[in-house]
Amino acid sequence: MRKEYDLLDTTQRISTVHRKKRTTLNRVTVNTASRTYDVLIGHELLREAGTHIRAVFPNAQRSFVVTTANVRKHWAGIITESLAIAGFEVIFLEMEDGETAKTMMSVEALAAKMMEKHADRHSIVCALGGGVVGDVAGFLASVFMRGIPVVQMPTTFLAQVDSSVGGKTGVNLKAGKNLVGTFYQPWLVLADPGVFSTLPEREFRSGLYESLKCGIIRRADIFERMDRERQAILQRDPETLAWLITESVRVKADVVSADETETGERRILNFGHTIGHALEAETGYKYFLHGEAVAWGMIAATMIAAGLHKTDSATAQRIISSILALAPLPKIEVSARRTANRIKGDKKTVHGVTHFILPREIGKVDVVTDVPERAVLQAIEELKYLAFAG
């Protein structure tokens, strides 16, 4: 059990003072059967990381920070100072970045390094990086000595609004994405939008699709505000981004709290991921950023919904237009047949039946199991046309 420390209501805002500078934090609490934990969102939060982590782990001594060389270059100094002041010994473990690094080999190599540095069951893992780092570090923590705590410190927009929250961990196989993994909730998530100052534009925009997804599946107000304040978001306005991250996390927290292990409602978070994951696998995880593949997947799912009369054409067009307005997406040059075949090996396929998440209206989606293969093939072909037409 974690140490409770002044838990606040998820809608309450708190402030901390650091070096005479006041930083406003937003807190969202995730309540699952296995663990209750907080997601803190706020600028300059990494400078306070040690304080917040020490509050959760009053007796821990050794922290293993899993990261990449690029992220370490930018943020290692701040993290090291913050953790050291809080009394932690800090050991950095570097891994490669990108989906091709999400392998069992990477996990084994990191575990071996932890043993070399005398890790034990009282050590903690801190994931400092994007979604790949978070997935691998979370999986590592879940299996190292049968499970040690993990703290997520996401450094990309996508990881802050999605992969750092909810406890999904895992690595890829050649057959598909995240086929080996665990549900293993973090003990704490620290989301600092200030890290976006070093985030490339393509990476930043790629993450925005996950927030738009939250608006489509559950919160029409998020969708509406993203449309209305698109320029402020693209210009990385601090206040707007803080709101967007907080509300996106709130959507995920609500869904995950109700369905931790994806046996029911949590499936709606897979909107866009069924075909998106297939596109990533078909291109060897080297062509699309994850958010870009999900964006194309959301467009395909919307096309399927319109074709099957699950939604009206005006709603479908509005969703597709909003997706395309966020960023130019990579062209699609894949075989529709091979991509459709990959869907059959996806985790969301049960007893040979694939579950598609299709929009009904903005803010509401349905889980549909009777999507004809011809509709999937047609949607992928239409994506290819739309990619080149745009």
Sequence and secondary structure as in RCSB ss.txt:
>XXXX:A:sequence
MRKEYDLLDTTQRISTVHRKKRTTLNRVTVNTASRTYDVLIGHELLREAGTHIRAVFPNAQRSFVVTTANVRKHW
AGIITESLAIAGFEVIFLEMEDGETAKTMMSVEALAAKMMEKHADRHSIVCALGGGVVGDVAGFLASVFMRGIPV
VQMPTTFLAQVDSSVGGKTGVNLKAGKNLVGTFYQPWLVLADPGVFSTLPEREFRSGLYESLKCGIIRRADIFER
MDRERQAILQRDPETLAWLITESVRVKADVVSADETETGERRILNFGHTIGHALEAETGYKYFLHGEAVAWGMIA
ATMIAAGLHKTDSATAQRIISSILALAPLPKIEVSARRTANRIKGDKKTVHGVTHFILPREIGKVDVVTDVPERA
VLQAIEELKYLAFAG
>XXXX:A:secstr
         TT EEEEEETTEEEEEEEEEEE SS EEEEEE TTGGGGHHHHHHHH TT  EEEEEE HHHHHHH
HHHHHHHHHHTT EEEEEE   SGGG SHHHHHHHHHHHHHTT  TT EEEEEESHHHHHHHHHHHHHGGG   E
EEEE SHHIIIIITSS EEEEEETTEEEEEEEE   SEEEE GGGGGGS HHHHHHHHHHHHHHHHHT HHHHHH
HHHTHHHHHTT HHHHHHHHHHHHHHHHHHHHH TTSSSGGGGGGTTHHHHHHHHHHTTTSSS HHHHHHHHHHH
HHHHHHHTTSS HHHHHHHHHHHHHH         HHHHHHHHTTSTTEETTEE EEEEEETTEEEEES   HHH
HHHHHHHHHHHHHH 
